[in-house]
Amino acid sequence: MSSILTNSSAMVALQTMKSINMSLSKTQSDISTGKSVATAKDNSAVWAISKVMESDVSGFKGISDSLSLGSSTVAVAQTAAETVTDLLTQIKSKIVSAQDDNVDRAKIQTDVVALRSQIASVVGAAQFNGLNLVDGSNASVDVLSSLDRSSTGVTASSITVNAQDLSIGGYVAKAAFTGTTGASAAADTAGFAVDGAGGTGTLVIDGAAAFAAGDSISVRIGDKTATYTFSAADIASTTPADVAAVGMKTAIESLGIAGLAVDYNSASAGTLVMTNGGTADLSVSAQFKNAGSGGLGALSGIDVSTGAGAATALGAIEGMIQTSIDAAASFGSSGSRITSQAEFVGKLTDAMKTGIGSLVDTNMEEASARLQALQVQQQLSTQALSIANQQPQSLLSLFR
């Protein structure tokens, strides 16, 4: 049945044209924006995932900035520690020269003071953006390194860089050792050798010294160092030197030096007897550090203007050189870790951008082919609608 009121063919052709025009509009939008999923309406699930990933990428850009700042801060501290090591090595050379009686120790002491001042200058200037990791003003710094996403949420991770105290100020000399080879009654350092194959050496912590909580004693044996710090309870006891001797005995034994036996002589206050059962000689140096001093505080007490002072300084400088070496090594390790993390964050960011692109970016080759096909369909649908609209005209012939 034909009708002039209802043209089914035209309605079908019109619906087809609308569908083609919608597809054509979507394809043109894909091409113009470069995204197949530009809004939540296009694909809500994919759009939501892409937006979460984009927020993470934005966060990782901030992390990259933090890692760059941390890397620069650590690099400054490492350079300072290495410079201090070189300067301490020069001081050691001066101290070695002062061991000879036929030298002008006063002039050597002048050089030592100048080098000491240079170390203080280096430590004071070793800051980046106001943060100094070598002057004792900071214990550590956390460098933001990652964002960790899980089913429970997002957490931030950091790389902790431990500060190293290479400052000189605040040192107060104290008679920490007595009755020990290489140490006088007023010395805060001691040094001696323990011969191999049964040789012995004695370290005596001065029982008459007025120790305070936070004071510490370090004993370096070969290339290993043991440290004991006085606590408030130690100071409150009647024999803090004995307590420190027992604690130092435990600390030395924990170093695991082959052949070395350490005995605490309870009959003599603060006395440790070291017996070397190995074949190689062991060099022993002890260093006192008061609670308020910097990591290189003992440097201020070095005086090579006398023979006794030069001998004491030789034992003290070794521990300070090792302190600066350890500081440089620590900063080097932290710097390497930060650099590796920065490289990883960069690669991770690139991978996430690629993943986001694979989800929402338009396949331009496919879109180009689809556009041409839809343009042809649009032309054909227009012609089909035109033909359908002409069908009622044929009904006029029935009334002629």
C-alpha positions as CSV (number, residue, x, y, z in Angstrom):
1,M,0.0,0.0,0.0
2,S,1.2,3.4,-0.9
3,S,0.6,6.5,1.3
4,I,1.2,10.1,0.9
5,L,1.1,10.5,4.7
6,T,3.7,7.9,5.7
7,N,6.8,7.5,3.6
8,S,8.6,4.5,5.2
9,S,11.4,4.6,2.7
10,A,12.2,8.2,3.5
11,M,12.2,7.5,7.2
12,V,14.6,4.6,6.8
13,A,16.9,6.7,4.6
14,L,16.7,9.6,7.1
15,Q,17.7,7.3,10.0
16,T,20.5,5.9,8.0
17,M,21.7,9.4,7.2
18,K,21.6,10.5,10.8
19,S,23.6,7.4,11.8
20,I,26.2,8.1,9.1
21,N,26.4,11.8,10.1
22,M,27.0,10.9,13.8
23,S,29.8,8.4,12.9
24,L,31.3,11.1,10.5
25,S,31.1,13.7,13.3
26,K,32.9,11.3,15.7
27,T,35.6,10.5,13.2
28,Q,36.2,14.1,12.4
29,S,36.4,14.8,16.2
30,D,38.9,11.9,16.6
31,I,41.1,13.4,13.8
32,S,40.9,17.0,15.0
33,T,41.6,16.2,18.7
34,G,43.9,13.3,18.1
35,K,42.1,11.3,20.7
36,S,39.6,8.5,20.3
37,V,38.5,8.9,23.9
38,A,38.5,12.6,24.5
39,T,35.6,12.8,27.1
40,A,34.0,10.4,29.5
41,K,31.0,10.1,27.1
42,D,33.3,8.4,24.5
43,N,34.3,5.5,26.8
44,S,33.8,6.1,30.5
45,A,35.9,3.2,31.8
46,V,38.9,4.0,29.5
47,W,38.6,7.7,30.2
48,A,38.7,7.1,34.0
49,I,41.8,4.9,33.7
50,S,43.6,7.4,31.5
51,K,42.9,10.3,33.9
52,V,44.3,8.4,36.9
53,M,47.4,7.6,34.9
54,E,47.7,11.2,33.7
55,S,47.6,12.4,37.4
56,D,50.4,10.0,38.2
57,V,52.4,11.2,35.3
58,S,52.0,14.8,36.6
59,G,53.0,13.6,40.1
60,F,56.2,11.9,38.7
61,K,57.2,15.2,37.1
62,G,57.2,16.7,40.6
63,I,59.2,13.7,41.8
64,S,61.8,14.3,39.0
65,D,62.2,17.8,40.3
66,S,62.7,16.6,43.8
67,L,65.3,14.0,42.8
68,S,67.2,16.7,40.8
69,L,67.2,18.9,43.9
70,G,68.3,16.1,46.1
71,S,71.0,15.0,43.7
72,S,72.5,18.5,43.6
73,T,72.4,18.8,47.4
74,V,74.2,15.5,47.9
75,A,76.7,16.3,45.1
76,V,77.6,19.5,47.0
77,A,78.0,17.6,50.3
78,Q,80.1,14.9,48.6
79,T,82.4,17.5,47.0
80,A,82.9,19.1,50.4
81,A,83.7,15.7,52.1
82,E,86.2,14.9,49.4
83,T,87.8,18.3,49.7
84,V,88.0,18.0,53.5
85,T,89.7,14.6,53.0
86,D,92.3,16.2,50.7
87,L,92.9,19.0,53.3
88,L,93.2,16.5,56.2
89,T,95.7,14.5,54.1
90,Q,97.8,17.7,53.8
91,I,97.5,18.2,57.5
92,K,98.7,14.6,58.1
93,S,101.7,15.4,55.9
94,K,102.5,18.3,58.1
95,I,102.1,16.3,61.2
96,V,104.4,13.6,59.9
97,S,107.0,16.3,59.1
98,A,106.7,17.5,62.7
99,Q,107.8,14.1,64.0
100,D,111.4,15.1,63.1
101,D,113.2,17.0,65.8
102,N,115.2,19.0,63.2
103,V,112.3,21.0,61.9
104,D,110.6,24.3,62.7
105,R,107.5,23.0,64.4
106,A,106.1,26.5,64.9
107,K,106.0,27.2,61.2
108,I,104.4,23.7,60.6
109,Q,101.8,24.6,63.2
110,T,101.0,27.8,61.3
111,D,100.4,25.7,58.2
112,V,98.2,23.3,60.2
113,V,96.1,26.2,61.5
114,A,95.7,27.6,58.0
115,L,94.5,24.3,56.6
116,R,92.2,23.9,59.6
117,S,90.6,27.3,58.7
118,Q,90.2,26.2,55.1
119,I,88.4,23.1,56.3
120,A,86.0,25.2,58.3
121,S,85.4,27.4,55.3
122,V,84.6,24.5,53.1
123,V,82.2,22.9,55.6
124,G,80.4,26.2,56.1
125,A,80.0,26.9,52.4
126,A,78.8,23.4,51.5
127,Q,75.1,24.2,51.2
128,F,72.6,23.9,48.4
129,N,69.3,25.9,48.6
130,G,70.1,26.6,52.3
131,L,70.6,22.9,53.2
132,N,74.0,21.9,54.6
133,L,74.6,18.1,55.1
134,V,78.2,18.4,56.5
135,D,78.1,21.1,59.2
136,G,76.2,19.1,61.9
137,S,73.0,21.2,61.6
138,N,71.0,18.3,60.1
139,A,70.7,14.7,61.0
140,S,69.2,13.5,57.7
141,V,67.1,14.7,54.7
142,D,64.4,12.7,52.9
143,V,64.3,13.0,49.1
144,L,60.9,12.3,47.6
145,S,61.5,9.4,45.2
146,S,58.3,7.7,44.2
147,L,54.5,7.4,44.3
148,D,53.3,3.9,45.1
149,R,49.8,3.2,44.0
150,S,47.9,0.1,45.3
151,S,44.3,-1.0,45.9
152,T,44.3,0.9,49.2
153,G,45.5,4.2,47.8
154,V,48.6,6.2,47.0
155,T,51.7,6.6,49.3
156,A,54.9,8.5,48.8
157,S,58.3,6.9,49.1
158,S,61.6,8.7,50.0
159,I,65.3,8.1,49.9
160,T,66.9,9.1,53.3
161,V,70.3,10.7,53.0
162,N,72.2,10.7,56.3
163,A,74.0,13.9,57.1
164,Q,77.7,13.7,58.1
165,D,79.2,16.1,60.7
166,L,82.5,17.4,59.5
167,S,82.4,20.6,61.6
168,I,85.2,21.6,63.9
169,G,83.6,23.9,66.5
170,G,82.5,23.0,70.0
171,Y,85.4,20.8,70.9
172,V,86.6,20.8,74.5
173,A,89.8,18.9,75.2
174,K,89.6,16.4,78.1
175,A,92.1,14.0,79.8
176,A,90.4,10.9,78.4
177,F,93.3,8.5,78.5
178,T,96.2,7.9,80.9
179,G,98.9,5.3,81.4
180,T,98.7,4.3,77.8
181,T,101.7,4.2,75.4
182,G,101.6,7.3,73.3
183,A,99.2,9.3,75.7
184,S,100.0,11.7,78.4
185,A,97.9,12.4,81.5
186,A,96.3,15.4,79.7
187,A,95.7,13.7,76.3
188,D,92.4,13.2,74.5
189,T,94.0,10.8,72.0
190,A,96.1,7.7,72.3
191,G,98.1,5.6,69.9
192,F,100.1,2.5,70.0
193,A,100.9,-0.7,68.1
194,V,100.2,-4.3,69.2
195,D,102.8,-6.6,67.7
196,G,101.7,-9.8,66.1
197,A,102.3,-13.3,67.5
198,G,101.3,-12.5,71.1
199,G,102.1,-8.8,71.5
200,T,100.0,-6.8,73.9
201,G,98.8,-3.2,74.3
202,T,97.0,-1.4,77.0
203,L,94.3,1.3,76.7
204,V,93.4,3.1,79.9
205,I,90.3,5.3,80.1
206,D,91.1,8.0,82.7
207,G,88.9,7.3,85.8
208,A,89.5,10.9,87.0
209,A,88.2,12.5,83.8
210,A,85.0,14.5,84.1
211,F,83.0,12.8,81.4
212,A,79.5,14.0,80.4
213,A,76.5,12.3,78.8
214,G,77.0,12.3,75.1
215,D,80.8,12.2,75.2
216,S,82.2,9.3,73.1
217,I,85.4,7.4,72.7
218,S,86.4,5.8,69.4
219,V,89.1,3.2,69.0
220,R,90.4,2.5,65.6
221,I,92.2,-0.9,65.1
222,G,93.6,-1.3,61.6
223,D,90.8,-0.2,59.3
224,K,87.9,-0.8,61.7
225,T,86.5,1.5,64.3
226,A,84.6,0.9,67.5
227,T,82.7,3.6,69.4
228,Y,81.2,3.9,72.8
229,T,79.1,6.9,73.9
230,F,78.6,7.8,77.6
231,S,75.0,7.7,78.7
232,A,73.4,9.7,81.6
233,A,73.3,6.4,83.6
234,D,77.0,5.9,83.0
235,I,77.8,9.4,84.3
236,A,75.6,8.8,87.3
237,S,77.5,5.6,88.2
238,T,80.5,5.8,90.6
239,T,82.9,4.4,88.0
240,P,82.0,5.7,84.5
241,A,85.4,4.8,83.2
242,D,84.9,1.2,84.1
243,V,81.4,1.2,82.5
244,A,82.9,2.7,79.3
245,A,85.8,0.1,79.3
246,V,83.3,-2.8,79.4
247,G,81.2,-1.2,76.7
248,M,84.2,-0.6,74.5
249,K,85.4,-4.2,75.0
250,T,82.0,-5.3,73.6
251,A,82.3,-2.9,70.7
252,I,85.8,-4.0,69.8
253,E,84.9,-7.6,69.9
254,S,82.0,-7.0,67.6
255,L,84.4,-5.8,64.9
256,G,85.5,-9.5,64.5
257,I,89.2,-8.8,64.1
258,A,90.9,-12.1,63.7
259,G,93.4,-13.1,66.4
260,L,92.6,-10.1,68.7
261,A,91.6,-10.7,72.3
262,V,90.4,-7.9,74.5
263,D,90.4,-8.3,78.3
264,Y,88.9,-5.9,80.9
265,N,91.0,-5.6,83.9
266,S,88.6,-5.0,86.8
267,A,91.5,-4.5,89.2
268,S,92.6,-1.4,87.3
269,A,90.0,1.3,86.5
270,G,89.1,1.6,82.9
271,T,91.8,-0.7,81.6
272,L,91.6,-2.8,78.5
273,V,94.4,-5.2,77.5
274,M,94.6,-6.2,73.9
275,T,96.5,-9.3,72.9
276,N,97.3,-9.9,69.2
277,G,97.3,-13.6,68.4
278,G,97.6,-12.9,64.7
279,T,100.8,-12.6,62.7
280,A,100.4,-9.0,61.5
281,D,101.0,-6.0,63.7
282,L,97.9,-4.0,64.6
283,S,97.9,-0.2,64.8
284,V,95.6,1.1,67.6
285,S,94.5,4.8,67.9
286,A,91.9,6.1,70.4
287,Q,90.1,9.4,70.1
288,F,87.9,11.3,72.6
289,K,85.0,13.4,71.4
290,N,82.9,15.6,73.7
291,A,79.2,15.8,73.3
292,G,79.1,19.4,71.9
293,S,81.9,19.0,69.4
294,G,81.7,18.6,65.6
295,G,82.7,15.5,63.8
296,L,86.2,16.9,63.3
297,G,86.2,18.8,66.6
298,A,89.5,17.2,67.7
299,L,91.2,19.0,64.9
300,S,91.0,22.2,66.9
301,G,93.2,20.5,69.6
302,I,96.0,19.5,67.3
303,D,99.2,21.3,68.2
304,V,102.5,20.1,66.6
305,S,104.6,22.9,68.1
306,T,106.0,20.3,70.6
307,G,107.3,16.8,70.1
308,A,104.7,15.3,72.4
309,G,101.9,17.2,70.6
310,A,103.2,16.0,67.3
311,A,103.2,12.4,68.4
312,T,99.6,12.7,69.8
313,A,98.4,14.5,66.6
314,L,99.6,11.6,64.5
315,G,97.3,9.2,66.2
316,A,94.4,11.7,66.1
317,I,94.6,12.6,62.4
318,E,94.0,9.1,61.2
319,G,90.6,8.9,62.8
320,M,89.5,12.2,61.3
321,I,90.7,11.3,57.8
322,Q,88.6,8.1,58.1
323,T,85.6,10.2,59.3
324,S,85.8,12.3,56.2
325,I,86.4,9.3,53.9
326,D,83.4,7.6,55.4
327,A,81.3,10.8,54.9
328,A,82.3,11.1,51.2
329,A,81.6,7.4,50.6
330,S,78.1,7.7,52.3
331,F,77.2,10.7,50.1
332,G,78.5,8.9,47.0
333,S,76.3,5.9,47.8
334,S,73.3,8.1,48.3
335,G,74.0,10.1,45.2
336,S,74.2,7.0,43.1
337,R,70.9,5.7,44.5
338,I,69.2,9.1,43.7
339,T,70.6,9.1,40.2
340,S,69.4,5.5,39.5
341,Q,65.9,6.4,40.9
342,A,65.8,9.5,38.7
343,E,66.6,7.4,35.6
344,F,63.9,4.9,36.6
345,V,61.3,7.7,37.2
346,G,62.1,9.1,33.7
347,K,61.7,5.7,32.0
348,L,58.5,5.0,34.1
349,T,57.0,8.3,33.0
350,D,57.7,7.6,29.4
351,A,56.1,4.1,29.7
352,M,53.0,5.5,31.4
353,K,52.6,8.1,28.6
354,T,52.9,5.4,26.0
355,G,50.3,3.4,27.9
356,I,47.9,6.4,28.1
357,G,48.4,7.0,24.4
358,S,47.5,3.4,23.5
359,L,44.3,3.8,25.4
360,V,43.0,7.2,24.2
361,D,45.0,8.3,21.1
362,T,43.4,8.0,17.7
363,N,44.7,5.5,15.1
364,M,45.2,8.1,12.4
365,E,45.5,5.5,9.6
366,E,42.3,3.8,10.6
367,A,40.5,7.1,11.1
368,S,41.6,8.3,7.6
369,A,40.2,5.2,5.9
370,R,37.0,5.5,8.0
371,L,36.5,9.1,7.1
372,Q,36.7,8.5,3.4
373,A,34.2,5.5,3.7
374,L,31.8,7.6,5.7
375,Q,32.0,10.5,3.3
376,V,31.0,8.1,0.5
377,Q,28.2,6.7,2.6
378,Q,27.0,10.2,3.4
379,Q,26.7,11.0,-0.3
380,L,24.9,7.8,-1.0
381,S,22.5,8.3,1.9
382,T,21.7,11.8,0.6
383,Q,20.8,10.4,-2.8
384,A,18.8,7.6,-1.2
385,L,16.7,10.1,0.8
386,S,16.2,12.2,-2.3
387,I,14.8,9.1,-4.2
388,A,12.6,8.2,-1.2
389,N,11.2,11.7,-1.1
390,Q,10.2,11.5,-4.8
391,Q,8.1,8.3,-4.4
392,P,4.9,10.2,-3.4
393,Q,5.1,12.1,-6.7
394,S,4.4,8.8,-8.6
395,L,0.9,8.7,-6.9
396,L,-0.2,11.7,-8.9
397,S,-0.3,9.6,-12.0
398,L,-3.2,7.6,-10.6
399,F,-5.4,10.8,-10.6
400,R,-4.8,12.0,-14.1
